[in-house]
Amino acid sequence: MFPRLKNGNFVLLSEHFDKQKLQAGDMLKLLHPRYGYMVKTLVGIDHSGWFWFKGESKHSVSINDIGPIAAQQIKSKVIFVC
């Protein structure tokens, strides 16, 4: 799989979205306590309500290093990339 975001891309974000309707594969901007703002791909939501993310590049921070993310840490949804 090739990353959807490349150096130089412009990303349009929306803060107006329903977190209850998020699906695996959605790209979201989140605020991570260690890494700061990140744009990552949603893998899924576990039974406790934690969100899990991955990067699309082989050089990305691992899903385990990102760890579980609370809904409040999700700041916006990527709606367009060019």
Backbone bond lengths (Angstrom), bond angles and torsions (degrees), N, CA, C in turn:
res aa  C-N    CA-C-N  psi(-1)  N-CA   C-N-CA  omega(-1)  CA-C   N-CA-C  phi
1 M - - - 1.455 - - 1.522 108.08 -
2 F 1.320 116.50 133.56 1.454 121.87 177.20 1.521 109.66 -92.09
3 P 1.315 117.14 143.87 1.470 119.61 177.64 1.528 111.08 -61.05
4 R 1.319 116.03 140.24 1.468 120.43 176.59 1.515 111.74 -78.58
5 L 1.325 117.41 -21.67 1.462 121.56 177.90 1.520 109.40 -107.41
6 K 1.327 114.44 130.30 1.457 120.51 177.66 1.518 108.73 -124.41
7 N 1.330 117.41 159.97 1.459 120.89 176.20 1.520 109.81 -54.13
8 G 1.320 116.37 132.01 1.456 121.70 179.03 1.515 114.38 93.97
9 N 1.329 118.28 -10.91 1.468 120.57 177.42 1.523 110.70 -66.00
10 F 1.318 114.56 148.58 1.457 121.44 169.79 1.521 107.26 -100.43
11 V 1.326 115.94 141.05 1.459 121.31 -177.31 1.519 108.73 -124.99
12 L 1.330 116.30 127.12 1.462 121.60 175.11 1.523 107.63 -98.44
13 L 1.331 115.45 125.56 1.462 122.03 -177.25 1.521 110.32 -115.06
14 S 1.310 116.30 149.51 1.460 121.71 174.61 1.525 109.23 -125.24
15 E 1.328 115.23 132.66 1.465 120.14 174.44 1.522 111.09 -90.79
16 H 1.311 117.16 -2.25 1.466 122.48 -177.24 1.529 109.15 -107.01
17 F 1.316 115.08 89.16 1.460 121.04 178.91 1.521 107.82 -152.15
18 D 1.306 115.93 158.65 1.464 122.40 -178.01 1.530 109.36 -94.32
19 K 1.303 117.36 112.13 1.464 121.13 -179.12 1.526 111.94 -64.18
20 Q 1.322 117.00 -21.61 1.466 120.64 177.93 1.530 111.67 -71.67
21 K 1.343 116.94 -18.04 1.468 120.80 -176.96 1.526 113.13 -104.63
22 L 1.319 117.42 10.31 1.456 119.92 178.82 1.522 110.09 -67.84
23 Q 1.336 115.03 146.78 1.455 121.16 -178.56 1.519 109.92 -130.70
24 A 1.315 115.89 156.12 1.460 120.21 173.83 1.521 108.46 -54.96
25 G 1.323 115.89 136.39 1.457 121.43 -178.53 1.514 113.83 100.89
26 D 1.342 117.50 -17.71 1.466 120.50 176.83 1.524 109.00 -66.20
27 M 1.332 115.89 140.31 1.464 120.73 174.96 1.517 108.21 -97.83
28 L 1.334 115.88 130.60 1.459 121.22 -174.62 1.525 110.99 -135.60
29 K 1.329 115.10 151.03 1.468 120.48 172.35 1.515 106.64 -95.93
30 L 1.323 115.68 127.66 1.455 120.00 -179.67 1.521 109.56 -128.79
31 L 1.319 115.27 159.17 1.458 121.65 177.19 1.524 108.08 -106.32
32 H 1.314 115.73 107.21 1.460 122.08 -178.17 1.532 109.08 -93.45
33 P 1.335 118.26 137.86 1.467 120.39 -177.22 1.530 113.98 -63.98
34 R 1.306 117.75 -25.92 1.475 120.87 -179.54 1.524 112.87 -100.79
35 Y 1.345 117.02 -40.78 1.457 121.50 -172.37 1.526 114.14 -98.85
36 G 1.310 117.87 -7.38 1.469 120.53 -177.42 1.523 110.70 78.37
37 Y 1.332 115.71 -150.51 1.463 119.76 -178.97 1.521 110.14 -72.17
38 M 1.336 115.06 136.29 1.461 122.40 -179.94 1.521 108.42 -140.87
39 V 1.320 116.77 148.74 1.461 121.66 168.96 1.518 105.81 -109.31
40 K 1.325 115.66 118.94 1.460 121.58 -176.05 1.523 110.01 -137.25
41 T 1.327 115.25 166.39 1.459 122.66 -179.35 1.524 109.73 -98.71
42 L 1.322 115.44 130.37 1.464 120.83 179.10 1.527 110.12 -70.12
43 V 1.327 115.34 127.43 1.462 121.77 175.62 1.521 109.11 -90.64
44 G 1.329 116.77 -43.70 1.452 120.63 -179.39 1.518 111.57 172.82
45 I 1.314 114.29 179.37 1.463 122.55 179.32 1.524 106.38 -122.34
46 D 1.325 116.69 126.33 1.463 118.68 -177.36 1.531 111.55 -81.84
47 H 1.319 116.46 176.37 1.470 122.06 -175.84 1.525 112.83 -64.14
48 S 1.334 117.74 -18.08 1.472 121.28 178.02 1.523 112.77 -92.31
49 G 1.326 116.58 -1.13 1.461 120.59 178.82 1.518 114.99 90.98
50 W 1.331 117.89 7.20 1.461 121.69 177.05 1.522 109.75 -80.80
51 F 1.315 115.55 142.39 1.459 122.14 178.12 1.528 108.68 -96.10
52 W 1.329 116.56 140.03 1.463 122.30 -179.69 1.520 108.98 -121.01
53 F 1.326 115.61 134.43 1.458 122.04 -174.30 1.519 111.46 -127.15
54 K 1.323 114.53 156.60 1.461 121.46 173.56 1.520 108.69 -136.59
55 G 1.313 114.52 160.70 1.454 120.76 170.90 1.516 108.65 -92.20
56 E 1.314 116.35 163.53 1.458 119.64 -179.60 1.523 112.61 -100.00
57 S 1.309 117.34 -8.30 1.459 121.89 179.99 1.525 109.44 -99.76
58 K 1.318 116.09 150.16 1.469 119.34 176.32 1.524 111.36 -67.25
59 H 1.338 117.35 -15.85 1.463 122.01 179.19 1.527 112.36 -94.33
60 S 1.306 117.31 1.82 1.461 122.11 -176.07 1.528 111.81 -72.48
61 V 1.313 115.06 161.21 1.464 121.60 172.18 1.533 107.68 -61.80
62 S 1.312 117.50 137.22 1.467 120.91 -176.35 1.530 111.48 -72.10
63 I 1.321 114.75 159.80 1.465 121.20 178.21 1.531 109.99 -59.47
64 N 1.327 117.42 -36.03 1.469 120.66 179.53 1.520 111.85 -71.04
65 D 1.338 117.25 -36.15 1.463 120.08 177.63 1.526 111.60 -71.12
66 I 1.331 116.52 -34.31 1.472 119.60 175.75 1.520 108.64 -67.54
67 G 1.325 116.30 -45.52 1.458 121.11 178.78 1.519 112.72 73.19
68 P 1.329 117.28 -175.03 1.466 121.41 -179.46 1.525 110.67 -70.91
69 I 1.323 115.12 141.27 1.465 122.25 -178.22 1.526 108.65 -120.08
70 A 1.319 116.73 132.05 1.469 121.93 176.79 1.528 109.82 -79.01
71 A 1.320 116.21 154.16 1.467 121.33 -179.73 1.526 111.98 -55.50
72 Q 1.332 117.19 -35.25 1.469 121.11 -178.52 1.524 112.42 -65.63
73 Q 1.313 117.63 -21.39 1.462 121.90 -179.69 1.527 112.18 -81.72
74 I 1.325 117.60 -13.50 1.463 121.52 178.70 1.519 107.52 -84.51
75 K 1.327 116.15 119.36 1.462 121.10 -171.21 1.516 113.98 -103.07
76 S 1.335 118.47 -34.44 1.460 120.00 -179.07 1.524 109.85 -161.34
77 K 1.328 114.12 165.98 1.460 121.66 -178.50 1.518 108.98 -115.06
78 V 1.327 115.98 136.13 1.463 120.77 175.69 1.526 107.46 -73.13
79 I 1.334 115.62 124.58 1.464 118.72 179.67 1.526 112.66 -114.37
80 F 1.352 116.90 -13.29 1.464 119.51 179.16 1.521 109.28 -161.10
81 V 1.329 115.80 139.20 1.466 122.15 176.62 1.520 107.88 -130.57
82 C 1.326 116.32 132.52 1.472 119.38 174.59 1.513 110.00 -144.72
